[in-house]
Amino acid sequence: MVLTIPRLSTHNKKEKKMNDIFESVVDVGSGFILAVLIQLLIFPLFDLHPSIFDSMGIALIFTVVSMTRSALWRRYFRKRRT
């Protein structure tokens, strides 16, 4: 038999929502920065030399695609649960 102890939370719904938004911004923002840095390091190995602005544009496209993909999968799995 496994006993579980319910978590006591001092956060209200608004604080939880703000924490979720903050975590999403940090996640997406760090991914964007990492994507630009990786492009600056990796692209020259393939003889590609985009400007920093081109790299940021490419990273932005992939970021939007990634966020859309995540949202669609989240909706799919939420619908499956119900």
TAVENNOR-V857298 format. One record per helix or strand. SS is the DSSP state (hx for helix, st for strand). FROM is the first residue (numbers start at 0). TO is the last residue. If there is no record, write none. Layout:
ss=SS from=FROM to=TO
ss=SS from=FROM to=TO
This chain:
ss=hx from=12 to=45
ss=hx from=51 to=80
